[in-house]
């Protein structure tokens, strides 16, 4: 079937257009989509039936295929049909069930799902001939692969597990400063009277402990058991996480190599006609990284979709040296993008959304 998009339409494709892309052959799943795989502004990607343990991460580069690089670098193959454990600090490449035959005007971008990032599973999508992770050029025809490297917990996954999601966009969709300020004036994107809207909506870290019984976050424990990525509410928090209480000076020292779950000070919302993405913050402002999973669907935090402002959960890892975070310190920015049209279902409405109206919240795998 032909896929027709208005040539002058710019923005993120909504759920029904993603379904139409599959009908038109622009998305080519080896097996039919399953329920909830299509989200309001993205598509969950499914793992195939084999994982390749490789010596190192790589990008294929122009003219090269991922399959060829796997042959050069693989150490062994792991069957995923019945499930398998991926060990920490190893690199695996898994062919995905979905491949693409994009129209010339449509590009794609991938990101880890929220639950993946909160498990400290580092994952990126790779395509043939690419120079960048997670970025798929307009008109790309070919397979997709997931690079997976668990950093803290060994994980059990299987064929069909969903660790990544992909968005499709036509043209430039990101709002510039004046457009973002206008949207904030109309919709109040954040519960702050002095919102910083330069280069996206600034988010700061909450280390006050107010409203959360004195807790400000969690630090992941080492040498834990395996986490099954498809098991909901299956694990006690105390076996995997150490709660962090607020300090009197409202600061937190990040230890190198440790993984933290924190929350933003601000409660944010994404209006129904927009999507958002948390972008990597300027590395010159501190020795830490925030941002594993960064997609925010239309309706996130919106009252009409069951929200009332939702805090962003921050996946934080220090780099080579200890670093002190202070309450209210800016740690990331949300870039808002226009949707081509409003999705049929918003985040939080009938689609099994796990983090609507969230505060400080671990992934869905843990009993809280």
C-alpha positions as CSV (number, residue, x, y, z in Angstrom):
1,X,0.0,0.0,0.0
2,X,1.3,3.5,-0.7
3,X,2.2,5.7,2.2
4,X,1.2,9.3,1.6
5,X,2.3,12.1,4.0
6,X,1.6,15.7,3.2
7,X,4.9,17.1,1.8
8,X,4.6,20.3,3.9
9,X,3.8,18.4,7.1
10,X,6.6,18.6,9.7
11,X,6.7,16.7,13.0
12,X,6.7,13.4,14.8
13,X,4.4,10.7,13.3
14,X,1.6,9.6,15.7
15,X,0.4,6.1,16.5
16,X,-2.0,5.7,13.6
17,X,0.6,6.8,11.1
18,X,3.1,4.3,12.5
19,X,0.4,1.6,11.9
20,X,-0.1,3.0,8.4
21,X,3.7,2.7,7.8
22,X,3.6,-1.0,8.7
23,X,0.6,-1.5,6.4
24,X,2.5,0.3,3.6
25,X,5.7,-1.8,4.1
26,X,7.8,1.1,5.5
27,X,8.1,-1.0,8.7
28,X,8.7,-4.7,8.1
29,X,8.2,-6.8,11.2
30,X,9.1,-10.5,10.9
31,X,6.1,-11.2,13.1
32,X,2.9,-9.1,13.5
33,X,2.9,-6.3,16.0
34,X,1.6,-7.2,19.5
35,X,-0.7,-5.2,21.7
36,X,0.7,-2.0,23.2
37,X,3.8,-2.2,20.9
38,X,2.7,1.0,19.1
39,X,2.8,3.9,21.6
40,X,1.4,7.4,21.1
41,X,4.5,8.7,19.3
42,X,6.8,5.7,19.1
43,X,7.1,2.0,18.3
44,X,8.6,-0.6,20.7
45,X,11.3,-2.7,19.0
46,X,11.5,-6.4,19.7
47,X,14.6,-8.5,20.1
48,X,15.2,-11.4,17.7
49,X,16.1,-15.0,18.5
50,X,19.9,-14.7,18.8
51,X,22.4,-12.5,20.6
52,X,26.0,-12.2,19.5
53,X,28.6,-11.6,22.2
54,X,31.2,-9.3,20.6
55,X,34.6,-8.0,21.6
56,X,33.7,-4.3,21.5
57,X,31.1,-1.8,20.5
58,X,31.2,-0.6,17.0
59,X,29.6,1.5,14.2
60,X,29.7,0.0,10.7
61,X,30.3,3.2,8.8
62,X,29.4,4.0,5.2
63,X,29.2,1.0,2.9
64,X,29.5,-1.6,5.7
65,X,26.8,-3.8,7.2
66,X,26.3,-4.7,10.8
67,X,26.2,-8.4,9.9
68,X,29.7,-8.2,8.4
69,X,31.1,-6.4,11.6
70,X,29.5,-9.1,13.8
71,X,31.3,-11.8,11.8
72,X,34.6,-10.0,12.5
73,X,34.0,-9.3,16.2
74,X,31.8,-12.1,17.6
75,X,33.0,-14.4,20.4
76,X,29.9,-16.6,20.5
77,X,26.2,-16.8,19.9
78,X,23.4,-17.1,22.5
79,X,20.0,-18.4,21.6
80,X,17.2,-16.2,23.0
81,X,14.1,-18.3,22.1
82,X,13.9,-19.8,25.6
83,X,15.5,-16.8,27.4
84,X,19.2,-16.2,28.3
85,X,21.1,-14.1,30.8
86,X,23.3,-11.3,29.6
87,X,26.2,-10.6,32.0
88,X,27.3,-7.1,33.1
89,X,29.9,-5.2,31.3
90,X,29.8,-7.4,28.2
91,X,28.6,-6.2,24.8
92,X,26.0,-8.0,22.8
93,X,24.4,-7.4,19.4
94,X,20.9,-8.6,18.8
95,X,19.1,-8.4,15.4
96,X,15.7,-6.9,15.8
97,X,12.4,-8.3,14.6
98,X,11.5,-5.0,12.9
99,X,13.4,-3.7,9.8
100,X,12.7,-0.6,7.9
101,X,12.0,0.6,4.3
102,X,11.6,4.3,5.1
103,X,10.2,6.9,2.6
104,X,12.8,9.5,1.4
105,X,11.2,12.2,3.6
106,X,11.0,10.2,6.9
107,X,13.9,9.8,9.4
108,X,13.9,7.8,12.6
109,X,15.5,8.1,16.1
110,X,15.7,5.4,18.8
111,X,16.1,5.5,22.5
112,X,16.0,3.0,25.4
113,X,12.6,2.5,27.0
114,X,12.1,4.0,30.4
115,X,12.2,0.7,32.2
116,X,15.4,-0.2,30.3
117,X,17.2,2.9,31.4
118,X,16.1,2.5,35.1
119,X,17.7,-0.9,35.1
120,X,21.0,0.6,34.0
121,X,21.0,-1.5,30.8
122,X,22.9,0.5,28.2
123,X,21.3,-0.1,24.8
124,X,21.5,1.6,21.4
125,X,20.1,0.9,17.9
126,X,22.5,0.3,15.0
127,X,21.7,0.4,11.3
128,X,23.8,-0.6,8.2
129,X,26.1,2.0,6.9
130,X,25.6,4.5,9.8
131,X,28.0,6.7,11.5
132,X,25.8,7.4,14.5
133,X,24.0,5.3,17.1
134,X,20.2,5.6,17.4
135,X,19.9,7.8,14.3
136,X,18.3,6.4,11.1
137,X,18.7,8.5,7.9
138,X,15.6,9.3,5.7
139,X,14.9,6.6,3.2
140,X,16.9,3.9,5.0
141,X,16.1,0.4,3.8
142,X,17.6,-2.4,5.9
143,X,17.7,-4.3,9.2
144,X,18.0,-2.9,12.7
145,X,20.1,-4.2,15.6
146,X,20.3,-3.5,19.3
147,X,23.6,-3.1,21.1
148,X,23.1,-4.2,24.7
149,X,25.4,-3.9,27.7
150,X,24.0,-4.4,31.2
151,X,26.0,-2.2,33.6
152,X,24.7,-3.1,37.1
153,X,22.3,-6.0,37.1
154,X,22.6,-9.2,34.9
155,X,19.4,-9.4,32.9
156,X,17.3,-12.2,31.6
157,X,15.7,-11.5,28.2
158,X,14.2,-13.5,25.4
159,X,13.0,-13.2,21.8
160,X,10.4,-10.5,21.7
161,X,11.7,-8.6,24.7
162,X,11.4,-4.8,24.2
163,X,14.3,-2.7,25.3
164,X,14.2,0.1,22.8
165,X,11.7,2.3,21.0
166,X,11.8,4.3,17.8
167,X,10.3,7.5,16.6
168,X,9.6,8.6,13.1
169,X,9.7,12.3,11.9
170,X,9.3,14.3,8.8
171,X,11.2,17.5,8.6
172,X,12.4,19.6,11.5
173,X,10.1,19.2,14.4
174,X,12.0,20.8,17.4
175,X,10.7,24.0,18.9
176,X,13.1,26.9,19.0
177,X,13.3,29.3,22.0
178,X,10.5,31.7,21.0
179,X,8.1,28.8,20.1
180,X,8.9,27.0,23.3
181,X,8.2,30.1,25.3
182,X,4.9,30.6,23.5
183,X,3.9,27.0,24.3
184,X,4.8,27.4,28.0
185,X,2.7,30.6,28.1
186,X,-0.3,28.7,26.8
187,X,0.2,25.3,28.5
188,X,2.5,25.9,31.5
189,X,4.9,23.1,30.8
190,X,6.5,23.2,34.2
191,X,5.4,24.1,37.7
192,X,7.9,26.9,38.1
193,X,7.5,30.6,38.0
194,X,11.0,31.1,36.6
195,X,11.3,28.4,34.0
196,X,14.6,28.2,32.1
197,X,13.6,27.7,28.4
198,X,16.9,28.4,26.7
199,X,17.9,25.4,24.5
200,X,15.0,23.4,25.8
201,X,13.2,23.2,29.2
202,X,15.8,23.0,32.0
203,X,15.3,20.3,34.6
204,X,17.0,20.4,38.0
205,X,17.6,17.6,40.6
206,X,15.5,17.3,43.7
207,X,17.6,16.6,46.8
208,X,15.3,18.2,49.4
209,X,13.5,15.0,50.5
210,X,10.3,16.9,50.8
211,X,7.2,15.0,49.8
212,X,9.0,11.7,49.7
213,X,9.5,10.8,53.4
214,X,13.0,12.2,53.5
215,X,14.3,10.1,50.6
216,X,15.9,11.6,47.5
217,X,16.7,8.6,45.5
218,X,18.2,5.1,45.2
219,X,21.7,3.8,44.6
220,X,22.0,0.4,42.9
221,X,23.6,-2.5,44.8
222,X,26.3,-4.6,43.3
223,X,26.4,-8.4,43.0
224,X,22.7,-8.9,42.9
225,X,20.5,-11.6,41.4
226,X,19.3,-11.6,37.8
227,X,16.4,-9.3,36.7
228,X,14.0,-10.7,34.1
229,X,13.2,-7.7,31.9
230,X,9.7,-9.0,31.2
231,X,8.7,-9.6,34.8
232,X,6.6,-6.9,36.5
233,X,6.7,-6.3,40.2
234,X,8.7,-9.4,40.7
235,X,11.6,-8.2,42.9
236,X,11.9,-6.7,46.4
237,X,13.5,-3.2,46.3
238,X,15.8,-3.9,49.2
239,X,17.7,-6.7,47.4
240,X,18.7,-4.4,44.5
241,X,18.6,-0.8,45.8
242,X,19.9,1.2,48.7
243,X,17.6,4.2,49.5
244,X,19.3,7.6,49.9
245,X,18.1,10.0,52.5
246,X,18.3,13.7,52.2
247,X,21.3,15.5,53.8
248,X,20.9,18.6,55.8
249,X,22.8,20.6,53.2
250,X,20.7,19.1,50.4
251,X,23.6,17.7,48.4
252,X,24.7,14.2,47.2
253,X,28.2,13.0,46.4
254,X,28.2,10.7,43.3
255,X,30.7,7.9,43.6
256,X,32.5,7.0,40.3
257,X,31.0,4.0,38.6
258,X,27.8,3.9,40.8
259,X,24.3,4.2,39.4
260,X,21.6,6.3,40.9
261,X,17.9,6.9,40.4
262,X,16.9,10.5,41.3
263,X,14.0,12.8,40.4
264,X,13.6,16.2,38.9
265,X,12.6,19.1,41.2
266,X,10.1,20.2,38.5
267,X,6.9,18.5,37.6
268,X,6.5,18.7,33.8
269,X,3.9,18.1,31.2
270,X,3.9,17.3,27.5
271,X,0.7,18.6,25.8
272,X,-1.2,16.2,23.5
273,X,0.1,17.8,20.2
274,X,3.7,17.6,21.2
275,X,6.4,15.1,22.2
276,X,9.6,15.7,24.1
277,X,13.0,14.2,24.5
278,X,15.6,14.6,27.3
279,X,18.9,15.5,25.7
280,X,22.4,14.9,27.0
281,X,23.5,17.8,29.2
282,X,26.6,19.9,28.7
283,X,29.5,17.8,29.9
284,X,31.4,20.9,30.8
285,X,29.2,21.6,33.8
286,X,30.1,18.4,35.8
287,X,31.5,15.0,35.9
288,X,28.2,13.1,35.6
289,X,25.9,11.7,33.0
290,X,22.1,12.0,33.1
291,X,20.0,10.4,30.3
292,X,19.6,6.8,29.4
293,X,15.9,6.8,28.4
294,X,14.7,10.1,27.0
295,X,11.4,9.9,25.2
296,X,8.3,11.7,26.7
297,X,5.1,10.8,24.9
298,X,2.2,13.2,24.2
299,X,0.1,13.5,27.3
300,X,2.9,12.8,29.8
301,X,2.0,14.6,33.0
302,X,-1.2,16.1,31.5
303,X,-4.3,16.3,33.7
304,X,-6.5,15.1,30.9
305,X,-4.4,11.9,30.6
306,X,-4.2,11.1,34.3
307,X,-1.3,13.3,35.2
308,X,-1.2,16.8,36.9
309,X,2.5,17.3,36.2
310,X,4.9,14.4,36.5
311,X,8.5,14.6,37.7
312,X,11.1,13.2,35.4
313,X,13.1,10.3,36.8
314,X,16.8,10.8,36.3
315,X,19.2,7.9,35.6
316,X,22.5,9.3,36.9
317,X,26.1,7.9,36.7
318,X,29.2,9.7,37.7
319,X,32.3,9.6,35.5
320,X,35.9,9.1,36.7
321,X,35.9,11.3,39.8
322,X,33.4,11.9,42.7
323,X,31.1,14.8,42.0
324,X,28.8,16.8,44.3
325,X,25.2,17.4,43.1
326,X,23.3,20.3,44.8
327,X,19.6,20.6,45.2
328,X,18.2,22.6,42.3
329,X,21.3,22.0,40.1
330,X,20.3,21.8,36.4
331,X,21.0,18.3,35.1
332,X,19.2,18.0,31.8
333,X,16.9,19.7,29.2
334,X,13.7,18.6,27.6
335,X,13.5,19.5,23.9
336,X,9.9,19.7,22.7
337,X,8.8,18.6,19.2
338,X,5.6,19.1,17.2
339,X,3.5,16.1,16.3
340,X,2.2,16.0,12.7
341,X,-1.2,15.3,14.4
342,X,-2.5,14.4,17.8
343,X,-2.3,10.6,18.6
344,X,-5.4,8.5,19.0
345,X,-4.3,7.6,22.5
346,X,-2.2,9.7,24.9
347,X,0.3,8.5,27.4
348,X,-1.6,7.1,30.4
349,X,-4.8,6.4,28.4
350,X,-5.5,2.7,27.9
351,X,-2.0,1.8,26.8
352,X,-0.5,0.3,30.0
353,X,1.6,3.4,30.8
354,X,3.7,2.7,33.9
355,X,4.9,6.2,34.9
356,X,2.1,8.6,34.5
357,X,1.8,11.0,37.6
358,X,5.1,9.6,38.8
359,X,7.3,10.9,41.5
360,X,10.5,9.2,42.5
361,X,9.9,5.7,41.0
362,X,12.0,2.7,40.2
363,X,11.3,0.6,37.1
364,X,8.2,-1.6,36.9
365,X,10.2,-4.7,37.8
366,X,10.3,-3.9,41.5
367,X,7.6,-4.1,44.2
368,X,7.2,-0.7,45.8
